[in-house]
Amino acid sequence: MPVFLSMFVALRQMSSLPIEGFKEGGIFWFTDLSIPDPVYCLPMLTVATLAATIEMGADGIKANSMGHNIKWFMRALPIVMFPIIFNFPAAMLCYWFTSNTFSLVQVAFLKIPAVQSYFKLGTMVQHPQSAIPKKAFVEGFKESWNNAKIAQAIEQRQRLDDVRFKEAGQGPLQKTYLYDPTKSKKRSVITSKSRL
């Protein structure tokens, strides 16, 4: 994601300069990479490959493995994105489309059983939907709330332990013994001298 975003921002800035190579560096119908695609084909290809990426599970996002509402949100995302990206410079969309295409090819290649066995990749276990316990919205919310409170308490305890550890290392020595070992040491030294 950081590489994708940095390339995305860099290409947008390079398109707005514009760089000379962008004027005639394109191919097919989009020869000028610094302006939006005049026939809107690149935005359509980009959202189509984004939708395929979501459905196939490229980049760790698979629509069927999500909850019902999130699944439909992710499926609607490419449609919602089209009006936003159709005015992007062709360089950005060309990069995004190419990145999506490589992700799709990679996922399709790694789903071939012969490839999975050759590289010793495990197969994904598909649990039946009936085996997954379904909770009501209120129960799920309460469980999430309790988990958040437990996580906050653990984090607060860790922070307190860190503060105490730092204070113990920097502050005055704390008495953690029943008797003063330095005094008993002196007494034993005196008694050993008197014996000599």
C-alpha angles and dihedrals in degrees: 000000000000091000091048093048095045091050090046094053092042092052091048091052092045090051093051094051088047111228114213094234090058092062094071102007097102130091138223111359097347104064094150109064095186095068132057119272106274095212096040091233095126094054090049092049090047095052090043092054090044089054091048090048091054093047096046095044100243115162090024094290116117119170096210093056094057132084118274098259095041091047092057092042090054091047091051093046096086091051092049091047096055096077089047098049103035089088095050117115114268091244092064094046092045089054093045093047091048092048092050091048093052090048091052093048091049093050093045091049093049092050092063106108093222090054092047092052093044093053091037093239116167119238119243113255112231111209116203113253090235090061093058110087112233119214130198117252094253093049092048091048092049091049091049090048092051091047090051091051092049091049090049091050091050091049091048091049090050091050091050091049090051091051092049091048091051092047091049091054096046107029132072118298114273120223106245099161136076096230133025106260092199093061094048089049091055091048091052090049091051092048092048090052092050091052091055 
